[in-house]
Amino acid sequence: MLCIVWDDSIGVEKLPEQSQAIVIYTGWERHALIGSDIRLSCSFFSWRWTSEDVTFSWTYRPDGSRDSISIFHYTGGVAYVDNKGPFRDRLEFVGNPGRRDGSILLKNLDFNDNGTFTCDAKNPPDIVGRPSSVRLLVFEKVPIQAGVITGAIIGVVLGLLVLIVVIYYLMRFLVARRVFSLSVSKHGKKKKEGSQQRQASSLLSFPHIPSSSTSSTSSFSHTLRHMYTSS
Amino acid sequence: MLLLLLGIILLHVAALVLLFVSTIVSVWTSSETSTSDLWINCTSANGGYHCDPASTGEWIQAVQALMILSIIFSCLSLLLFFIQLFTLQKGGRFFLTGTFQILASLFVMSGAIIYTVMSPDWVPEVSAFGYSYILAWVAFPLALISGLIYVILRKRE
């Protein structure tokens, strides 16, 4: 006989709460002038509500070095700033953990502050996530963004080209119209109807001429000759 | 006549292809560990291959713009050549085509000259000029000759 034994110990096990990935956002690169202040922003996306045990931590790796040091940590509702490292007395917490903002403010920047700042945030039980890094570049003067001057030069030259083409066709059209009006006043004195009708039909074709050929100077003389021979 | 036409078109297309290769591939300087170009600097020092976008100085952007403009003008001149081939009157000259091609060659020349003059700032001493730089300098006389041929050429038949 089969006995089914129901063992309480394998009843309903308490599974650990499912944790989903947390996504952390910082900037990609920040430029700043020497001596200025800069705010490095860090925020995260998580499917859970913001828990009370949310933590933010910032680490800094100078350019050219392989070690990173920890410069900021927020946990249990208290923010701990750097008081021994390169940012002592220059770091301030300006974020709002309740709104998932873990931004810090760096004051009085120097060239030694060039480097990569990494923000790591945890929102228990969402703890699986990749820390995000922002690169800080300190300049004496802020350089022009890549591509601005390139685009400006290309745009100006092409614009000049278009302008020259437009002006050229405008001039041709105006000169042709002036010749048109001159010829109307000249041939209007002749009394032959047939010639006037033929004149009108040949003169009316003037506005189409600018679009036909692209060879410039000979077409003016061509149209003038055409006009005089048809009368 | 047909042979002449083919030769001229071939010359033009050759100059255009050189311009494209020089601008896109752009191995303008190369050394054992790094190549630096108009658009990107790649270095394989410190182990691993590592590329950075080129510095955002004003002059390198000017060189980029001039190279792109020369490509645009050379393409336009090729298009104009075919248009003028069919619409020009007998005995007419391909002035417009020649003008655009000569302008394209001038742009390449200025770009290459600016790069040469500013290269002590950008290129470390150990690097030599790469083949894209040389192609740019070769494209300049080719385009110039092509443009001059267009200006001299007269349309027959």
Interface residues (C-beta under 8 A of the other chain):
Chain A: P143 I144 Q145 A146 G147 V148 I149 T150 G151 A152 I153 I154 V157 L158 S212 S213 T214 S215 S216 S218
Chain B: P53 A54 T56 G57 E58 Q61 A62 Q64 A65 L66 I68 L69 I72 L80 I83 Q84 T87 L88 Q89 G92 R93 F95 L96
